């Protein structure tokens, strides 16, 4: 169990403001300062610096934050395991991003359920940013994400390397058939919200050409992948999807891929958990059990 002063430290890390941390914890600001001083004395290192009216973590503070989040995560995992109905319960509490939830995890999860029909299973579907925050708070044991994450905070294995396609409805009409990415800027872009892997991949591809999402004629932003696909099917614009997510509609002739000479993207979908977790071996076992049977590539540790 973490010392209560570590909770104060994590609150300051979250808000980067002593006053807001005090309000969140319902304690006084002097108490927050006292807790931070106590930790700095215990670890014989400064945890924060203050410059230009801005609070920042020191290198030592970053290390302590990462360790504290992992301990907090593992404690919540332990609590869940202690309340399992039996040693063979094989409980799953994890998160997935929408593409993974819609296209990749159902079959592996069905196999898992056949192996352990009595296992309690809880799945959260959200964007990468939200899932990483839930991991940090110990609300999830692991996550399978399509977006970018801080590799220094998590251990990971490559779940799948998936092609990324520009797509539109089968009957969508262009004034001039696009050949390169910039040719699409005159269209409406249908895209996921900030914090999602779907948006981040296209944002990075555009940034290489000094372009931005906002450079499209107009943008329709949605938080649900099924709604995004429905809008594309109805001819509302162009979008970018993983091949696995688009394949059913491509195969039925309802969507069509837009071949672009300068856009041949693929992206790693990653199985991750808090770095340094004492349950790492358990997560590696779950990775094997929940991996797609046609997975491409090899697993890799965080930082590879």
Protein Blocks (a to p, Z undefined) as FASTA:
>chain_A
ZZfklmmmmmmmmnopaklmmmmnopafklmmmmmmmmmmmnopafbdceehiacddfkl
mmmmmmmmmmmmmmmmmmmmmmpgbfklopacddddfklmmmmmmmmmmmmmmmmmmbcc
ddddddfklmmmmmmnopafbdcdfbdcdfklpccddfbdcdddddddfklccfbdcfbf
klmmmpccddddehiaklmmmmmmmmmnopafklpmbdcddfbfklmmmmmmnopaccdd
dfklmmmmmmnopaccdddfklccdddddddddehiaklmmmmmmmmmmpcfkbgcjddd
ehZZ
